[in-house]
Amino acid sequence: EGVQLTVKAGSTAKVEGRIVGNDGLTDASFNGTMTALARDIKEQIICRQNDGTETPFTYYDRPNTIFSGSNQVKEGLFSFTFAVPKDISYSDKNALINIYAVNDDKTTEACGRSGSLVLNGKASQSGSETGPSIYCYLNSESFTNGDDVNQTPYFTALLNDEDGINASGSGIGHDLQLIIDGQMATTYTLNDYFQYDFGSYTKGQVGFSIPALSYGQHKLLFRAWDILNNSSTTELTFNVAKGLEPQIVSVECSPNPAKTRTTFRIVHDRIGSEMDVKLELFDTSGRHLWTYTENGVPTDQT
């Protein structure tokens, strides 16, 4: 503490740390996962007076996220690397890193912070001049261009860039952006939906449930940027069809065999959509034993 470390835009920073026990020593028994959140300088936020007040409410926050990712903690030690985008404040004021960790059996938590980081200056341009590679699909990886989808398809984009992906949202025009049919009304900024792959700053993915679309043909364009502000775009065409049934990948239950209870897990391609569920159970002789129905069930990836 008290020592300022300056990291330049367009460079990478490796952070190493340890979990400290009550005795002040490294807790070598701590094995688990840590998550780091790095944010740029503190700024004054002035509210918009939407409630009609004469004086706007003001407060201080760090609105620009530089990195949010996770990595392994092994025997109390951890490290993570992040890339600093060009879209920073270029200030001598301190940035902030918050870290949270939990052990594998979820019995012990740890947290810490460091305000000794300064994001300022520009590194020499030595990276690639091409934007991120993008692979995207709707609902499932089996999607092919022009396929039928439901009214609220789930958009997934897998991103990879050797210099690092810019998901900070702090630079004008450098957002992760999804545009449906070239319309402003259906243009969505997806920075908050981006997540780095475990232990990586060069790979990550976006997942977003597209709001209800009209039936018929549509197209989408997705744009992503790296930390050097090189961009890439990709396009998909698709058809929103009426009465399209979800694709059921598998139906699993655990425990199996079941004695007093079991839990059913249905894997499907309607991530983020509300589903109407009807589950019927038969014995090996084909006799009906049980029926369960529920409407509007919220779903995640399974």
PLY file of the C-alpha trace (Angstrom):
ply
format ascii 1.0
element vertex 302
property float x
property float y
property float z
element edge 301
property int vertex1
property int vertex2
end_header
0.00 0.00 0.00
1.16 3.55 -0.75
3.13 2.44 -3.83
1.60 3.43 -7.15
2.07 1.12 -10.12
1.35 2.64 -13.54
0.06 0.41 -16.33
-0.29 1.81 -19.85
-3.16 1.46 -22.28
-2.54 -1.32 -24.77
-0.44 -3.34 -22.33
-1.15 -6.28 -20.04
-0.82 -6.53 -16.27
-0.28 -9.70 -14.25
-1.50 -9.60 -10.67
-0.38 -12.15 -8.09
-1.85 -12.55 -4.63
-2.39 -14.86 -1.68
-5.07 -15.81 0.82
-3.97 -14.79 4.32
-5.20 -16.58 7.42
-5.86 -15.11 10.87
-2.19 -15.62 11.73
-1.11 -13.34 8.88
0.45 -16.21 6.95
-0.54 -17.71 3.60
-3.41 -20.18 4.04
-1.98 -23.15 2.12
-5.15 -25.15 2.77
-7.24 -22.73 0.69
-8.05 -24.18 -2.74
-10.87 -22.68 -4.76
-11.83 -19.90 -7.15
-11.20 -16.16 -7.13
-12.90 -13.38 -9.10
-11.28 -10.02 -9.81
-12.97 -6.75 -10.76
-10.72 -3.93 -12.00
-12.31 -0.50 -12.42
-11.02 2.87 -13.60
-10.96 6.11 -11.56
-13.72 7.35 -9.29
-16.02 9.86 -10.99
-18.87 12.10 -9.91
-22.19 10.89 -11.29
-24.90 13.50 -11.81
-28.42 12.09 -12.08
-30.87 13.24 -14.74
-33.63 14.65 -12.51
-36.23 12.32 -14.01
-38.23 12.67 -10.80
-38.57 16.44 -11.33
-36.39 17.53 -8.41
-34.80 20.98 -8.59
-31.33 19.78 -7.66
-29.89 16.64 -9.28
-28.72 13.87 -6.98
-24.97 13.32 -7.25
-22.72 10.53 -6.04
-19.31 9.00 -6.72
-18.74 5.70 -8.45
-16.34 3.87 -10.75
-18.52 3.39 -13.85
-15.87 2.02 -16.20
-14.97 -1.65 -15.74
-11.58 -2.62 -17.17
-11.72 -6.33 -16.39
-13.90 -8.89 -14.65
-12.70 -12.49 -14.64
-11.97 -15.59 -12.56
-9.10 -17.96 -11.96
-7.98 -20.79 -9.69
-6.66 -20.47 -6.14
-4.17 -23.24 -5.36
-2.67 -23.67 -1.88
-3.58 -20.08 -1.04
-1.90 -18.54 -4.10
-3.50 -17.06 -7.21
-2.75 -14.86 -10.21
-4.65 -13.32 -13.10
-3.76 -11.26 -16.15
-5.77 -8.53 -17.79
-5.30 -6.23 -20.77
-5.75 -2.47 -20.45
-7.85 -1.00 -23.30
-7.13 2.33 -24.95
-10.45 3.58 -23.58
-9.24 4.62 -20.12
-9.30 7.94 -18.28
-5.53 8.64 -18.67
-5.41 10.04 -15.15
-2.92 10.03 -12.28
-5.78 9.03 -9.99
-5.96 5.50 -8.67
-7.91 2.66 -10.23
-9.29 -0.08 -7.97
-9.10 -3.87 -7.97
-11.55 -5.86 -5.83
-11.00 -9.59 -5.33
-13.36 -12.21 -3.90
-12.48 -15.87 -3.35
-14.30 -18.95 -2.10
-12.87 -22.39 -1.38
-13.98 -25.52 -3.22
-16.39 -26.77 -0.56
-17.96 -23.28 -0.10
-17.09 -23.08 3.62
-14.57 -20.22 3.57
-14.63 -16.86 1.82
-11.95 -14.21 1.40
-11.90 -10.72 -0.04
-9.43 -7.92 -0.61
-8.75 -4.76 -2.56
-5.90 -2.73 -3.99
-6.00 0.94 -4.90
-2.36 1.23 -5.90
-2.95 0.85 -9.63
-2.79 3.85 -12.00
-3.97 3.53 -15.61
-2.16 6.16 -17.65
0.00 6.52 -20.76
0.10 4.49 -23.96
2.19 1.42 -24.66
4.05 1.19 -27.97
1.83 -0.22 -30.73
3.04 -3.79 -31.22
-0.12 -5.88 -31.46
-2.27 -7.12 -34.29
-4.18 -4.71 -36.51
-7.14 -7.05 -36.91
-10.15 -7.23 -34.62
-11.38 -10.20 -32.56
-12.39 -13.46 -34.19
-16.13 -14.01 -33.70
-18.22 -17.17 -33.81
-21.90 -16.63 -33.12
-25.17 -18.56 -33.26
-28.79 -18.50 -32.09
-30.09 -20.94 -29.45
-27.59 -23.75 -30.10
-24.31 -24.46 -31.85
-26.21 -26.53 -34.40
-27.68 -23.29 -35.82
-26.85 -22.62 -39.47
-27.40 -19.39 -41.35
-31.06 -18.96 -42.37
-32.49 -21.43 -39.82
-35.88 -21.07 -38.14
-35.88 -19.75 -34.54
-38.44 -18.78 -31.90
-39.56 -15.19 -31.26
-36.99 -14.61 -28.49
-33.86 -16.41 -29.70
-30.80 -16.56 -27.46
-27.76 -14.96 -29.07
-24.30 -16.32 -28.25
-20.99 -14.92 -29.50
-17.62 -16.52 -28.77
-14.76 -14.00 -28.97
-11.00 -14.46 -29.20
-8.26 -11.86 -29.62
-4.56 -12.26 -28.86
-4.27 -8.66 -27.60
-7.32 -8.80 -25.34
-11.01 -8.04 -25.76
-12.40 -4.56 -25.06
-15.57 -4.96 -23.03
-15.12 -1.86 -20.86
-17.78 0.23 -22.57
-15.88 3.40 -21.64
-15.02 4.49 -25.19
-17.60 6.10 -27.46
-18.41 3.77 -30.34
-16.33 0.87 -29.00
-19.13 -1.18 -27.45
-20.00 -4.80 -28.01
-23.05 -4.14 -30.14
-25.86 -6.23 -31.60
-27.96 -4.67 -34.37
-31.17 -6.34 -35.58
-32.34 -5.44 -39.11
-30.16 -2.32 -39.11
-32.62 -0.48 -36.83
-31.73 1.82 -33.93
-34.80 0.61 -32.02
-33.37 -2.92 -32.04
-29.74 -2.04 -31.36
-28.37 -3.45 -28.09
-25.16 -2.74 -26.19
-23.90 -6.03 -24.73
-20.87 -5.04 -22.63
-22.65 -6.10 -19.44
-23.42 -9.52 -20.95
-19.79 -10.35 -21.72
-17.84 -12.82 -19.59
-14.19 -13.82 -19.94
-13.36 -17.50 -20.08
-11.96 -18.92 -16.84
-8.35 -17.81 -16.42
-8.26 -15.83 -19.69
-8.25 -12.22 -20.86
-8.11 -13.09 -24.59
-11.22 -15.28 -24.82
-14.79 -14.83 -23.66
-18.42 -14.97 -24.66
-21.59 -12.92 -24.84
-25.02 -14.38 -24.07
-28.18 -12.31 -24.67
-31.86 -13.13 -24.99
-33.14 -11.03 -27.89
-36.46 -9.30 -27.13
-39.52 -10.55 -29.02
-39.26 -10.23 -32.80
-41.97 -10.28 -35.46
-42.50 -13.44 -37.49
-40.57 -13.66 -40.73
-37.06 -13.02 -42.04
-34.49 -11.05 -40.02
-30.79 -10.37 -40.01
-28.38 -9.37 -37.29
-24.95 -7.78 -37.16
-22.61 -8.11 -34.18
-19.54 -5.90 -33.67
-16.67 -6.41 -31.21
-13.42 -4.55 -30.44
-10.03 -5.46 -29.04
-8.09 -3.31 -26.55
-6.25 -1.61 -29.43
-9.63 -0.53 -30.87
-9.54 -2.85 -33.86
-13.03 -4.07 -34.70
-14.64 -7.09 -36.35
-18.21 -7.75 -37.44
-20.23 -10.83 -38.30
-23.75 -11.26 -39.68
-26.48 -13.88 -39.41
-29.81 -14.28 -41.20
-32.69 -16.18 -39.60
-36.43 -16.75 -39.79
-38.77 -16.32 -36.82
-41.33 -19.11 -37.22
-44.70 -19.67 -35.54
-45.24 -22.71 -33.34
-41.61 -23.76 -33.35
-41.04 -26.44 -30.73
-37.82 -26.39 -28.67
-35.19 -29.00 -29.41
-34.79 -31.35 -26.45
-31.18 -32.47 -26.19
-31.64 -34.85 -23.27
-33.75 -35.64 -20.19
-31.81 -36.70 -17.12
-32.75 -37.53 -13.55
-30.73 -37.85 -10.36
-30.60 -39.94 -8.25
-31.29 -42.84 -10.57
-32.50 -45.41 -9.50
-34.79 -43.28 -7.31
-36.31 -44.43 -4.02
-38.12 -41.50 -2.38
-37.37 -38.56 -4.72
-35.50 -37.58 -7.87
-34.72 -34.38 -9.79
-35.33 -34.07 -13.52
-32.96 -32.02 -15.69
-34.10 -31.14 -19.22
-31.41 -29.88 -21.59
-32.85 -27.83 -24.47
-32.05 -25.01 -26.90
-34.30 -22.26 -25.47
-31.86 -20.50 -23.16
-33.36 -17.44 -21.48
-36.94 -18.18 -22.63
-39.97 -18.95 -20.51
-41.21 -22.47 -21.16
-44.46 -24.39 -20.75
-43.53 -27.77 -19.25
-45.47 -31.02 -19.21
-43.69 -34.05 -17.77
-45.30 -37.51 -17.83
-43.88 -40.54 -16.03
-44.57 -44.17 -17.04
-43.36 -47.48 -15.63
-41.58 -50.12 -17.68
-44.94 -51.67 -18.60
-46.17 -48.38 -20.08
-48.60 -47.58 -17.25
-49.03 -43.87 -16.52
-47.80 -43.02 -13.01
-47.51 -39.22 -12.74
-48.01 -35.96 -14.67
-46.55 -32.54 -13.89
-47.35 -29.30 -15.75
-46.21 -25.72 -15.27
-46.48 -22.64 -17.50
-44.05 -19.77 -17.93
-41.10 -21.51 -16.30
-37.95 -19.34 -16.50
-34.95 -21.21 -17.85
-31.19 -20.96 -17.95
-28.92 -23.05 -20.12
-30.54 -26.32 -19.07
0 1
1 2
2 3
3 4
4 5
5 6
6 7
7 8
8 9
9 10
10 11
11 12
12 13
13 14
14 15
15 16
16 17
17 18
18 19
19 20
20 21
21 22
22 23
23 24
24 25
25 26
26 27
27 28
28 29
29 30
30 31
31 32
32 33
33 34
34 35
35 36
36 37
37 38
38 39
39 40
40 41
41 42
42 43
43 44
44 45
45 46
46 47
47 48
48 49
49 50
50 51
51 52
52 53
53 54
54 55
55 56
56 57
57 58
58 59
59 60
60 61
61 62
62 63
63 64
64 65
65 66
66 67
67 68
68 69
69 70
70 71
71 72
72 73
73 74
74 75
75 76
76 77
77 78
78 79
79 80
80 81
81 82
82 83
83 84
84 85
85 86
86 87
87 88
88 89
89 90
90 91
91 92
92 93
93 94
94 95
95 96
96 97
97 98
98 99
99 100
100 101
101 102
102 103
103 104
104 105
105 106
106 107
107 108
108 109
109 110
110 111
111 112
112 113
113 114
114 115
115 116
116 117
117 118
118 119
119 120
120 121
121 122
122 123
123 124
124 125
125 126
126 127
127 128
128 129
129 130
130 131
131 132
132 133
133 134
134 135
135 136
136 137
137 138
138 139
139 140
140 141
141 142
142 143
143 144
144 145
145 146
146 147
147 148
148 149
149 150
150 151
151 152
152 153
153 154
154 155
155 156
156 157
157 158
158 159
159 160
160 161
161 162
162 163
163 164
164 165
165 166
166 167
167 168
168 169
169 170
170 171
171 172
172 173
173 174
174 175
175 176
176 177
177 178
178 179
179 180
180 181
181 182
182 183
183 184
184 185
185 186
186 187
187 188
188 189
189 190
190 191
191 192
192 193
193 194
194 195
195 196
196 197
197 198
198 199
199 200
200 201
201 202
202 203
203 204
204 205
205 206
206 207
207 208
208 209
209 210
210 211
211 212
212 213
213 214
214 215
215 216
216 217
217 218
218 219
219 220
220 221
221 222
222 223
223 224
224 225
225 226
226 227
227 228
228 229
229 230
230 231
231 232
232 233
233 234
234 235
235 236
236 237
237 238
238 239
239 240
240 241
241 242
242 243
243 244
244 245
245 246
246 247
247 248
248 249
249 250
250 251
251 252
252 253
253 254
254 255
255 256
256 257
257 258
258 259
259 260
260 261
261 262
262 263
263 264
264 265
265 266
266 267
267 268
268 269
269 270
270 271
271 272
272 273
273 274
274 275
275 276
276 277
277 278
278 279
279 280
280 281
281 282
282 283
283 284
284 285
285 286
286 287
287 288
288 289
289 290
290 291
291 292
292 293
293 294
294 295
295 296
296 297
297 298
298 299
299 300
300 301
